[in-house]
C-alpha cells in the first residue's frame, strides 16, 4: 500500500484521508496549525509553514511518500519538480500543481495557449497598476489575489472609490508571498457550474454531472447536482475541461469552473483537486463521491463509469463569532430528517463566516432541484455554531 503526504488538512483533505484509509493507504497530514481536520483522522501529521521550501524538503525526506497530494494553494510548489525527479508522484502532476496554485499561470495557459474563452483580464502588482487594469477591462470588474482560496481577498469594483479598497483587501487575503492580483471584466452570466473532471492514467477522461453553486463573499454557500445546462454548453465545457487538464498532465480529479452565458461557455478557474462545491457528492448523488474518484485516479485504479444516482444539494454551516473552542447545537434536529446528512469539520477555532460544516440532502432525479436546494438552506438554520 502507498504512503500519501497530504499538504493541507482542511475539510476536503479530511474526506480524502477517510477515503484513502478505507482502502488501506497511509496518510500523513500537513498544515500550518495543529489539530486541523485531516490531522484528526490521519496516521501521522506535521505542522509546518508550507511556503518554507526547506521545511517541505525536510518532511518529504523524513516520510519518503509515494504520493504528494496538495489540498491548498499556499505551498512552495516549484519544489514539486524536484520531488518528481526523486520518483515521487505529485498529484495530479508537478506542472498541474504549480500552474494552478497561481491564477496567472492557469489563466494564461487557458486563454493564450489553449485559446479558451475567458473574461478579459489584466494583472497588477500595485494600486497604480490596478487602476490601469480597471481602465482596460472596464467596470464593473472583479479583483482576486493570484494566490488565494475560498474567496479570500476577492471583491468587485463598481466605482473609482473601490479601487484602493480592492487592492488592500486583495493583498490582505492573498496566500503566499506573491503580491499581485488579477482584475477581470465582469462576465454577465446566467449561472456558474463546476465540472468535476477525472483524468486517468491510460484510461479515458471522465466527467461528473455538472454542479451548480451560489457564492457570497467569493465563497460557495450552496451547491447542487445536477445543474441545468444545455447539451451544447455541456459539450463545450467538457471539451474545454479536457483540453486544459490534458495540457496540465497527470491523474486525479480537477474542479473546473465555468460561467454559462447567452454567448456560450466561459472558462473561469481550475483546482487540481476535489472542489468545495463538490461536497454535494457526499449526499449520495453519484456512485463514487469526488474524494473516492480523486483517490482511485491517483492510484491508477480504473474507473469504469461515473453514474448520477440522485439529485442532491449541500449548504454550508457558517460561524458568526470568533471562538477558540466552538460548540454546536441543533444537530439532533438535522439527524431526525429523512434523506439528510451532515458533516461537522472539526475545525479547532471559528471566526465570522468560517465554514464549519455542511448539510447534505438528496431526492429522486425527477424532483425539481430548486426544491432540494431550498430544503438544504432551511436545514442549515437548524444548526448553530456557539463560541
C-alpha positions in Angstrom: 0.0 0.0 0.0 1.0 3.6 -0.6 2.1 6.4 1.7 0.5 9.7 0.9 1.7 13.1 2.1 -1.3 15.4 2.2 -0.3 19.1 2.0 -3.3 21.0 3.5 -5.6 19.4 6.1 -8.9 21.2 5.9 -12.4 19.6 5.4 -11.6 18.5 1.8 -8.4 16.8 3.0 -10.2 15.1 5.8 -12.7 13.5 3.4 -9.9 12.5 1.2 -8.0 11.0 4.1 -11.0 8.9 5.1 -11.4 7.7 1.6 -7.8 6.7 1.4 -7.9 4.8 4.8 -10.9 2.8 3.7 -8.7 1.1 1.1 -5.6 0.8 3.2 -3.5 3.8 2.3 -1.3 5.6 4.8 -1.9 9.3 5.3 0.4 11.9 6.7 -1.5 15.2 7.1 0.3 18.5 6.9 -0.8 22.1 7.8 0.3 25.2 9.5 -1.7 24.7 12.6 -2.3 21.8 15.0 -5.5 19.7 15.1 -6.5 20.6 11.6 -9.5 18.5 10.4 -7.5 15.9 8.3 -4.9 15.5 11.1 -7.7 14.2 13.3 -8.1 11.1 11.1 -4.6 10.7 9.7 -1.9 8.1 10.6 0.5 11.0 11.4 0.8 14.7 11.0 3.3 17.6 10.6 2.8 21.3 11.4 5.0 23.5 9.1 4.9 26.6 7.0 4.5 25.0 3.6 5.8 28.2 2.0 9.2 27.3 3.6 10.9 25.2 0.9 13.5 23.8 3.4 10.7 22.6 5.7 8.9 20.9 2.8 12.2 19.2 1.8 12.6 18.1 5.4 9.3 16.3 5.8 9.5 14.8 2.3 12.9 13.3 3.2 11.5 12.2 6.6 8.4 10.4 5.4 9.5 9.3 1.9 6.0 9.3 0.4 4.9 7.6 -2.7 2.4 10.4 -3.4 2.3 14.1 -2.6 -1.3 15.4 -2.7 -1.8 19.2 -2.4 -5.0 20.5 -0.9 -4.3 24.2 -0.6 -2.6 27.0 -2.6 0.0 28.3 -0.2 2.8 25.8 -0.9 6.2 26.3 -2.4 5.1 24.4 -5.5 8.3 24.8 -7.5 9.8 22.2 -5.2 7.4 19.7 -6.7 9.5 19.3 -9.9 12.5 18.1 -7.7 10.2 15.6 -5.9 9.1 14.2 -9.3 12.7 13.7 -10.2 13.1 11.7 -7.0 10.4 9.3 -8.2 7.6 10.7 -6.1 4.2 11.1 -7.8 3.0 14.7 -7.3 -0.8 14.9 -7.8 -2.0 15.5 -10.4 1.5 16.5 -11.6 4.2 19.0 -10.6 3.1 21.1 -13.6 -0.6 21.0 -12.7 0.0 21.9 -9.1 2.5 24.6 -9.9 0.3 26.2 -12.6 -3.0 26.1 -10.7 -1.7 27.4 -7.4 -1.2 30.7 -9.2 -4.1 32.2 -11.1 -1.7 33.9 -13.6 -0.2 30.6 -14.8 -3.5 28.8 -15.3 -5.3 31.8 -16.9 -2.5 32.4 -19.4 -2.5 28.7 -20.2 -6.2 28.6 -20.8 -6.5 31.9 -22.7 -3.2 32.4 -24.5 -2.0 28.8 -25.1 -5.3 26.8 -25.4 -7.5 29.6 -26.8 -10.3 29.0 -24.3 -12.9 31.7 -23.9 -12.3 33.7 -20.7 -13.2 37.1 -19.3 -10.9 40.0 -20.4 -8.2 40.3 -17.7 -5.1 42.1 -16.6 -2.5 41.7 -13.8 -1.4 44.3 -11.3 1.4 44.5 -8.8 0.4 47.9 -7.3 -2.6 50.0 -6.8 -1.5 52.2 -9.7 -1.3 49.1 -12.0 -4.7 48.1 -10.8 -6.1 51.5 -11.8 -4.7 50.9 -15.3 -6.1 47.3 -15.4 -9.6 48.6 -14.4 -9.4 51.1 -17.2 -8.5 48.3 -19.7 -11.2 45.8 -18.7 -13.9 48.3 -17.6 -16.3 48.4 -14.7 -17.8 46.5 -13.0 -14.9 44.1 -12.7 -13.6 41.6 -10.2 -10.2 41.6 -8.4 -8.6 38.5 -6.9 -5.2 37.7 -5.4 -3.1 35.5 -7.7 -2.9 33.0 -4.7 -5.9 32.6 -2.5 -8.9 30.3 -1.9 -12.5 30.3 -0.7 -13.0 33.8 -2.0 -10.3 35.4 0.3 -9.3 38.8 -1.0 -11.9 38.8 -3.8 -14.0 41.9 -4.4 -16.0 43.7 -7.1 -15.1 47.2 -8.3 -18.0 49.3 -9.3 -16.6 52.8 -8.9 -13.2 54.7 -8.7 -13.5 54.8 -5.0 -13.5 51.0 -4.8 -10.0 50.5 -6.5 -7.8 51.3 -3.5 -10.0 49.3 -1.1 -10.0 46.4 -3.6 -6.2 46.5 -3.8 -5.7 46.5 0.0 -8.3 43.7 0.5 -6.7 41.5 -2.1 -3.2 41.9 -0.6 -4.6 41.1 2.9 -6.4 38.0 1.5 -3.5 36.7 -0.5 -1.9 33.4 0.4 1.8 33.1 -0.1 4.3 35.8 -0.9 3.0 36.8 -4.3 1.8 40.5 -4.1 0.0 40.5 -7.4 -3.7 40.5 -8.4 -5.8 39.7 -11.4 -8.5 42.1 -12.5 -11.1 40.6 -14.8 -14.1 42.0 -16.6 -17.4 41.1 -15.1 -19.0 38.4 -17.2 -22.8 38.7 -17.4 -23.5 35.0 -16.7 -26.8 33.2 -16.2 -25.3 30.6 -13.9 -22.0 29.1 -12.8 -21.1 25.4 -12.8 -18.3 23.2 -11.6 -17.4 20.3 -13.9 -15.6 17.7 -11.9 -13.2 16.2 -14.4 -11.3 12.9 -13.7 -8.1 12.4 -15.6 -6.9 8.8 -15.6 -3.6 7.1 -16.4 -4.1 5.1 -19.6 -7.9 5.4 -19.4 -10.4 7.9 -20.8 -11.1 11.2 -19.1 -14.5 11.1 -17.3 -16.9 13.8 -16.2 -19.3 14.1 -13.3 -22.7 15.6 -13.9 -22.4 19.4 -13.7 -22.7 21.0 -10.3 -24.3 24.4 -9.8 -23.4 26.7 -7.0 -24.2 30.1 -5.4 -21.5 32.3 -3.8 -21.3 35.1 -1.3 -18.1 36.9 -0.4 -16.4 34.8 -3.1 -17.2 31.6 -1.2 -19.7 28.9 -2.0 -22.9 28.8 0.1 -24.9 26.1 -1.7 -24.2 23.6 -4.4 -26.4 21.2 -6.2 -26.2 18.3 -8.7 -27.2 18.1 -11.4 -27.1 21.7 -12.6 -29.3 22.7 -15.5 -27.3 23.1 -18.7 -28.0 22.6 -22.4 -26.3 19.8 -24.3 -24.4 22.3 -26.4 -23.0 24.1 -23.4 -22.2 20.8 -21.6 -20.2 19.5 -24.6 -18.4 22.8 -24.9 -17.5 22.8 -21.2 -16.3 19.2 -21.4 -14.2 20.0 -24.4 -12.5 22.9 -22.6 -12.0 20.8 -19.4 -10.4 18.0 -21.4 -8.1 20.4 -23.1 -6.8 22.2 -20.0 -6.5 19.0 -17.9 -4.6 17.2 -20.7 -2.3 20.2 -21.0 -1.5 20.1 -17.3 -1.0 16.3 -17.2 -1.2 13.7 -14.5 -4.0 11.8 -13.0 -6.6 12.9 -10.5 -9.8 14.9 -10.1 -9.9 18.5 -11.2 -12.7 21.0 -10.3 -13.1 23.2 -13.4 -15.4 26.2 -13.1 -17.3 27.8 -15.9 -19.7 30.7 -16.5 -22.8 29.9 -18.6 -23.8 33.0 -20.7 -26.0 33.9 -23.6 -22.8 33.8 -25.7 -21.8 30.4 -24.6 -19.4 28.9 -22.0 -16.5 30.9 -20.4 -13.7 29.2 -18.6 -13.3 30.7 -15.1 -10.9 28.8 -12.8 -9.5 25.3 -12.1 -8.5 23.4 -8.9 -6.3 20.3 -9.3 -8.1 18.5 -6.5 -11.6 17.9 -5.0 -13.6 21.1 -5.1 -15.6 22.6 -2.2 -18.8 22.7 -4.3 -18.3 19.0 -5.0 -19.1 18.2 -1.4 -22.6 17.7 -2.7 -21.4 14.3 -3.9 -21.3 13.3 -0.3 -25.1 13.4 -0.5 -25.0 10.1 -2.5 -25.6 11.8 -5.8 -23.0 9.6 -7.6 -21.8 6.0 -7.4 -18.5 7.5 -6.2 -18.0 10.8 -4.4 -15.4 13.2 -5.5 -12.8 12.2 -2.9 -13.1 8.5 -3.9 -12.7 9.4 -7.6 -9.6 11.5 -6.8 -8.1 8.7 -4.9 -8.8 6.0 -7.5 -7.5 8.1 -10.3 -4.3 8.8 -8.3 -3.7 5.1 -7.6 -4.5 4.1 -11.2 -7.5 2.1 -10.1 -9.6 2.0 -13.3 -13.0 3.8 -13.0 -15.4 2.2 -15.4 -18.0 4.9 -15.2 -19.5 7.7 -13.1 -23.2 7.4 -12.7 -25.7 10.0 -11.4 -27.8 8.2 -8.8 -29.8 11.0 -7.1 -30.4 14.8 -7.2 -28.8 16.5 -4.2 -27.7 19.7 -2.6 -25.2 20.9 0.0 -25.4 24.0 2.1 -22.7 25.3 4.4 -22.8 25.8 8.2 -21.1 29.1 9.0 -19.7 30.5 12.2 -20.8 34.0 13.2 -18.3 34.7 16.0 -14.6 34.2 17.0 -14.0 31.3 19.3 -11.1 29.2 20.5 -13.5 26.3 21.3 -16.6 26.3 19.1 -19.5 24.0 20.0 -22.7 23.1 18.1 -26.4 22.9 18.9 -29.3 21.7 16.9 -27.5 18.7 15.3 -30.2 16.4 16.6 -32.8 18.4 14.6 -30.9 17.6 11.4 -30.3 14.0 12.3 -34.0 13.2 12.5 -34.8 14.4 9.0 -35.2 12.0 6.1 -32.8 11.9 3.2 -30.5 14.2 5.0 -27.0 14.0 6.4 -24.4 16.5 7.8 -20.7 16.9 8.4 -19.0 18.9 11.2 -15.5 19.5 10.1 -13.9 19.7 13.5 -12.0 23.0 13.0 -10.5 24.0 16.3 -11.3 27.7 16.1 -14.1 29.8 14.5 -14.4 33.3 13.0 -17.2 35.1 11.3 -18.2 33.4 8.0 -15.8 30.5 8.5 -17.1 27.3 7.0 -17.6 24.8 10.0 -19.8 22.1 8.4 -22.1 21.2 5.7 -25.6 19.7 5.4 -26.5 17.3 2.7 -29.8 16.2 1.3 -31.0 14.2 -1.7 -34.1 13.2 -3.6 -35.1 11.4 -6.8 -33.8 12.7 -10.1 -37.3 13.8 -11.0 -37.5 16.2 -8.1 -37.1 19.8 -9.1 -33.5 20.8 -8.0 -34.8 24.2 -6.6 -36.8 22.3 -4.0 -33.8 20.4 -2.8 -31.6 23.5 -2.6 -34.3 25.3 -0.6 -34.5 22.4 1.8 -30.8 22.3 2.3 -30.8 26.1 3.0 -33.5 25.7 5.6 -31.8 22.8 7.3 -28.6 24.8 7.9 -30.6 27.2 10.0 -31.2 24.4 12.5 -27.5 24.2 13.4 -25.8 26.9 15.5 -22.1 27.4 16.0 -21.6 28.7 19.5 -18.4 30.3 20.9 
